[in-house]
Amino acid sequence: MNPVGGEDATRLLRELREIYSKTTRHEDSILGSMTTTPNPLAIYAFTIFSHTNLADLELFSSLKDMYKDVLDLAGRIYGSNLGYVTAGATESNLIALYVAREIHGGNNNIVVAPDTVHFSVEKACRFLGCRLVKIPVGNKPLDPGLLVKYVREYSPFAIVVTAGTTELGLVDPIKEVAEMASTNNVYLHVDAAYGGLIIPFLHERGLVKENVYFYKGVSSIAVDFHKFAGAPPPAGLILFSNEDYLNASCFEYSYTISGKICGVLGTRPGGSLAGIWAVLRGMGLDYLRDKALWAFNVARELFSSINSIKGFEAIEPETTIVAFRHKRLPSNVLSDYLAERGLFLYKAPSIGGLRVVVMPHFNKALIGRLLKSLSDISRSTPHA
Ligand SMILES: *Cc1c(COP(=O)(O)O)cnc(C)c1O
């Protein structure tokens, strides 16, 4: 059988491989993205379930056991097992704000968040027609006292805080904000897209003060498995504190066997669940803990190495993201120079620099090339 049809399969495969061989690989080039090389077992799991649709678990009922495993493990880490797999935090954040407004909205249309909040929350507000009021926090974790003032002034229907901000990897004071949200009966969503599989392990060792957990007052948590944990994308998870919130995000689909579909997507890859399951069961929490601690140390080493290169200054990392800038060169000059050498970093606009997101695929050679390139820049640039 010709598996492809129209064109000659051998030729097409050759072309595919050629395109593949030119495609950027994490371990050779990527230092600033929140994605990583997926775990091989998770890729296998994703692939063999590629025919399944998570939107209909009655049809693919064997997936239910895997789902239970994943939610039980999530329950052990975060303190709630009520939720479902999503296409990532962009979807999870949109769902959370939808639920918040359905249940806490009334006449109010305002969401309050520190200005370090991820763009996807802004996007969710656009979709929902709500207004995002940003609290200026100057690249620091949110000051709960300041939040109280904003909540008094705006009476928002939801607060969003972040565990692992995009630019600097900061963690907002989740526990304190949760108490305050609970007292004021405001929905609190914790965006732990990046930090959700790092921070609990750092917290356990006393390396960060905050934890990602369903403290009283936390309404929902978003975690991405396609970031640090290395599940093939898309692989997100949204968890809720109670059944009412969960149910508010599900819709009647009377033609399906289960009769309802939750979240934004309709057809949803069963591979996403299988990939998450493979990561949690195949690598396990011990592996994730080791990787998180390793990344924390790599980030600290990178911070001091970059800081010791003349002309550069780095910001001391709170978790696993190291932002830095050159005192004279704008970030686009830096990033073009590095890209020419096959090193890709994202920007840290608030400091006019770039950021390194330490991910499991980092290796000595990759880090060495970055430091060497920065030293070369330093040598060829006159100092202030
Ligand atoms: C990555 C990220 C998102 C967006 O998640 P996707 O999985 O890309 O949709 C949202 N918030 C934070 C804090 C993130 O790190």
PDBQT file of the ligand as one rigid body, heavy atoms in Angstrom, charges set to zero:
ROOT
HETATM    1  C1  LIG A 401       3.580  29.644  28.550  1.00  0.00    +0.000 C 
HETATM    2  C2  LIG A 401       2.712  30.450  29.414  1.00  0.00    +0.000 A 
HETATM    3  C3  LIG A 401       1.386  30.721  29.051  1.00  0.00    +0.000 A 
HETATM    4  C4  LIG A 401       0.814  30.295  27.723  1.00  0.00    +0.000 C 
HETATM    5  O1  LIG A 401       0.745  28.918  27.671  1.00  0.00    +0.000 OA
HETATM    6  P1  LIG A 401       0.605  28.095  26.307  1.00  0.00    +0.000 P 
HETATM    7  O2  LIG A 401       0.769  26.718  26.782  1.00  0.00    +0.000 OA
HETATM    8  O3  LIG A 401       1.678  28.578  25.394  1.00  0.00    +0.000 OA
HETATM    9  O4  LIG A 401      -0.758  28.363  25.786  1.00  0.00    +0.000 OA
HETATM   10  C5  LIG A 401       0.607  31.432  29.939  1.00  0.00    +0.000 A 
HETATM   11  N1  LIG A 401       1.104  31.870  31.103  1.00  0.00    +0.000 NA
HETATM   12  C6  LIG A 401       2.379  31.640  31.478  1.00  0.00    +0.000 A 
HETATM   13  C7  LIG A 401       2.863  32.155  32.788  1.00  0.00    +0.000 C 
HETATM   14  C8  LIG A 401       3.219  30.924  30.641  1.00  0.00    +0.000 A 
HETATM   15  O5  LIG A 401       4.493  30.688  31.015  1.00  0.00    +0.000 OA
ENDROOT
TORSDOF 0
